[in-house]
Amino acid sequence: MQVPNLKHWRERRLMTQADLAAKSGLSEMTINRIETGRAEPRLHTIRKVAEALDVDAAELIGTDSRV
């Protein structure tokens, strides 16, 4: 599953990839690979990132029109 809005929300929250990695419990490399489309995260990973960014998972994957 692609996460096309991850960078948008991360930057909107004024976070670096390292900040998001630390807050979500994922590695910085994982965050980078998801943002650049080199990795397709599982749903539980998307949920971790969404929680760290304080957004709905739907907003990250582009199924929410409020983005």
C-alpha positions as CSV (number, residue, x, y, z in Angstrom):
1,M,0.0,0.0,0.0
2,Q,1.5,3.3,-1.0
3,V,1.5,6.3,1.4
4,P,1.6,9.3,-0.9
5,N,0.8,11.9,1.7
6,L,3.4,10.9,4.3
7,K,5.9,13.6,3.4
8,H,3.1,16.3,3.3
9,W,1.9,15.5,6.8
10,R,5.4,15.1,8.2
11,E,6.4,18.5,6.9
12,R,3.2,20.0,8.0
13,R,4.0,18.8,11.5
14,L,7.4,20.3,11.2
15,M,9.1,17.0,11.7
16,T,12.2,15.5,10.1
17,Q,12.3,11.9,9.1
18,A,14.4,11.3,12.2
19,D,11.8,12.9,14.4
20,L,9.0,10.8,12.9
21,A,11.1,7.6,13.2
22,A,11.7,8.3,16.9
23,K,8.1,9.1,17.6
24,S,6.7,6.1,15.7
25,G,9.2,3.6,16.8
26,L,10.4,2.9,13.3
27,S,13.8,3.4,11.8
28,E,14.7,6.5,9.8
29,M,15.5,4.3,6.9
30,T,12.0,2.8,7.0
31,I,10.4,6.3,7.0
32,N,12.6,7.3,4.0
33,R,11.8,4.2,2.1
34,I,8.0,4.6,2.6
35,E,8.2,8.3,1.6
36,T,10.2,7.6,-1.6
37,G,7.9,4.6,-2.6
38,R,10.7,2.1,-2.2
39,A,8.7,0.2,0.5
40,E,5.1,-0.6,0.8
41,P,4.3,-0.7,4.6
42,R,1.8,-3.0,6.2
43,L,-1.3,-1.6,7.7
44,H,0.1,-1.7,11.3
45,T,3.1,0.4,10.2
46,I,0.8,2.9,8.6
47,R,-1.1,3.1,11.8
48,K,2.1,3.7,13.8
49,V,3.0,6.6,11.5
50,A,-0.5,8.0,11.5
51,E,-0.6,8.0,15.3
52,A,2.9,9.7,15.5
53,L,1.6,12.4,13.1
54,D,-1.8,12.6,14.8
55,V,-3.7,12.0,11.6
56,D,-6.0,9.3,10.4
57,A,-4.4,6.6,8.4
58,A,-6.8,7.4,5.6
59,E,-5.2,10.8,5.3
60,L,-1.8,9.3,4.7
61,I,-2.9,6.9,2.0
62,G,-5.0,9.4,0.2
63,T,-8.5,8.1,0.8
64,D,-9.6,11.2,2.7
65,S,-10.5,14.2,0.7
66,R,-9.6,16.7,3.4
67,V,-5.8,16.5,2.6
